[in-house]
Amino acid sequence: MACSLLFYMTLISTGGEALNKRKRTCVIEISLLKTGLRHFATTTIVKKTAYLLGVSLFLAFFGKPTLARGEEQSLTYVSVLKFSAGLVTSMLIHEGAHALVAGVTDIHMSWKVGTYNQPIGFTENAGSDAKGVALYSSGLISQAAASEVILQTKKVDKNDAYVRGLMAWNIINPILYSLDYWIFHISNQKNGNRYQGDITGIEHYSNKTTADVYAISMTAIALYQGYRYLKTQSWAPDWLRAEENKLLVAPLPSGGFMATYKFSF
């Protein structure tokens, strides 16, 4: 699969060059990929996190854009790498929030890779309901906070491939988590005293109602942030990017209030 993907990206980037040159490029890229994977497999979980974060930041800040700022729309080798780096960064924000809360609240955690039907999972011994809820709720909350910072910061290029990847997973992950908790039960599972998944962890340390409210809240926030982010995209239709109509209410010194409705035409 790695060879097919890299070869496809090479076809895009090299255009009409000779086929044998594309094959040589693919072989070099695969060799580099294998070297990186061997190094990745022999490191600890902390070093793996730092390694992935370093790769993400390198691709984000040193990947040369193929188009002018704010117009990165074509599918190129660099844009795909930057988008993937954004996805990885979003995952690291999620897992890093769990680790941060565990460190602050003195919760012992054991990290594992490729278990619990997730790329990265952990076991914990929270010791109290409050600590448990804080631990399991921190992941999606941190992603929502990161998305809000991006949306509120004007200097961030919302059309950059790296930002698109980061925002994509920040928006999709909470929705998938909630659907999994309510319907699919792949990552979120419960069997007696055994449980896995962030939202199921919240249910374990509180109750079903709290878990449902959390899932609904995270889904609603993700949908609203996704709508706002789509409005910033250069490819979005004019009707979506148009200025919103606003209802304004202001108190009057003499008592009562004045309501005004602003609309664009």
N, C-alpha and C positions, 0 to 999 in steps of 0.2 A: 504493500500500500504506500509506503514512504517513497519507493522508487517511482511509482505511477504519479504521485502527487508532484514530486520534484521534477520529473520529466515533463509533466504538463506545464509547470511554471516555466521551465526552460524553453518550451515551445513558444510561450507567449513572449518571453523576453528577448529571444534571439531572432524571431521573425523568420526571414527566408534564408538563414544560414544553412550550411551543409548539415546533413543528418548525422554524420560521424562526429562533428563538433558538438552537437547537442548531446550525443551519447557520452562523450568525454566529460562534458560539463556535469551530466547526471552522475557519473562515476565519482567525480571529485566531491560533489555535494553529498552523496551517500557515504563516502569515506569519512567526511567531516561529521556527518550525523552519527555514524557508528562510534566514532571517537568520543563525541559528546555524551552518547548514551552510556558508554562504558564508565566514563567519569561520573555520570549521574548515579549509576547503580551502586557505586562503591562509597558514596558519601552518606552522612547521617541525615536525618530528617531536617535538622536545623540548617545544615549546609545545603541541602537540596532546595529549601525555601529561598535561601540567600542566592543560590545559583540561578534559580528561575527568575527571581526578581531582578538580578543583574542583567540577565539576557533580555528581559522585558524592557528595562530602562534603556539598554543599549540600542535595541531596535526602535524604541520610541523616539529617541533623541538624535540618533546618528543614521537612521534610515533615510536616504535621500528621497524626498517626495518626487513623484513623476509629473505632477501638474502643479500649477500655481496654488498658493495657500488658499484653502477654502474650496478647492475644486478637485479634490482627490477622488475621482469617480471611476477611473478605468481599473480593470483587474490586472495588476502587475505582480511580479515576484515580490517586490519590496512592500507593496500595499497589503498583500496577503500575510506576509510575515509580521507587519506592524499590527494588523487586525488580530492575528493570533496572539501577539504579545499583549494586546489589550485584554483579550479573554483571560490569559494567564494571570495578568495583574489583578483582574477582578476576583479571580479565585483566591489569590494570595491575600487580598484584602479581607475576604470572607474568613479564611482559615486563620489569618493573622489576628483578627478580632477575637476569635475563640481563644487563641494562645495568650493574647494580652489580658483578657478578663481572667483567665485561669491563673496567670502570674500575679495579677493584682489581688485576687481573692484567695490565693494560696490553695488552688485546686490542683491535685496531681493528675496529669494527663499522659496517656501513652498513645503515640501516633503510629498509624500503620498505613501502608500504601496498597491500594488495590483490594481493599476489604470493605465489608458492610455495603456492597453494591455501590461504592463510590470510589473515585480516584484516590482520595485521601480521607481517612477516617480516624477516629480516636475513641478511646475509652477513658472514663473519668470517675472520680470519687468526690462528688461535690460536697457532701456532708450536710447540706441544708437545702431547703426548697428555694430560698432566695438566691443562693449561689448557683443552683442548677438552672433556674429560669434565666438569670443574667448570662450564664455561659452559653446556653443554647439559643438565646434570642440575639446575641451580639453579632452573629455572622451576617444575617440579612439586614439588620439595622445599619451595620457599617457600610454595606453596599448602597443602601438608600442614602446615607450621609455623603458618600463619595459622589454619587450621581447629582445630589443637590449642589455640592460644591462646584461641579463642572457646569451645571446649568446656571448657577448664579454668577460665575466668573466670566466676565466678558472677554478677557484676554485668551481664554482657552479656545482653540480652533475646533469647533464642534464637527467640522467636516474632515478632520484628520483621521486616517485609517486606524491609528492606535486608539484614539478617543472613541471611535465608533465601536471597536471591539470591546473596550472596557464598558461602555454604556450598554452594549448589546447584552452582555452577561449580567450586568447589574439589573437590567430590566427583565430579562427572561428567567433568570434563576429563581426569584421569589415566586413567580407565577407557576413555574414547573414544580417547585417545592410544595406549594399549596395544593396543586392538582394531585401530586403524588400522595400527599397526606390524606386527602379526601377520597381519592379514587383508586390510584394505581398501587400504592403500598409497596414500592420497590425500595427506595431509600428509607422511607419512614415505615417502620414495622414495630409491632409490639406483640410479645408472647409471654404472658404472665409478668414476671419481674424483669424480663429481658426486653430491651427497646433499642432502637437506632433511628437516627434522623433528628434534625434540629427541632421540628415542630412536635414530633412524638416525644422528644426529650422535655419540651415545655409541658406537654400533657402529663408526663410522668411526675414532674416536680410541682405541678399545680393541679389542673383539671382540664377536661375536654373543652369547656367553655372558653377558658383562657387561651387554649391552643387555637380554637376556631377564630376568636377575635384577633389574635396575632396574625394568623394566616390571611384573614380578610383584610386586615390593615396593611400588611406588606404587599398584598396583591393590588389593592387600591392605589397605594403609593407608587408602585412600579408602573401601573397603567397610566397614572397621571403624569409621572415623569417621562414615560415613553412618549406620550402625546406631546408634551412640551419639547422633548428632544427632536421629534420628527419635524416640528415647525422650524427648527434651526437648519435643516438639511437643504443643501443647494438644489437637490433634485425634487424637493417637495412641491406639490402643485400650489398655485397662487392662492386658492381658496383656503388651504391649510395654513399658509404662512401669513395670511392677512391679519391685520391688527384686530384684536378682540373687541367686541362691544362691551361696554362697562356700565354698571348701575352704581351711581355714587349717592351716598346719603350723608348730609351734613347738618349738625344741630344749628338752630337759629337762636340769637341772643334773647329774643322775645319769647322763646319757648317753642316747642314743636321741632320740626325738622324740614329740610328741603331735599327732595330727591331729584336727581338729574340722570338722564340716560344718554350715554355717549355712543355713537355709532359712526362707522366710517362709510363713505360713499364716494 
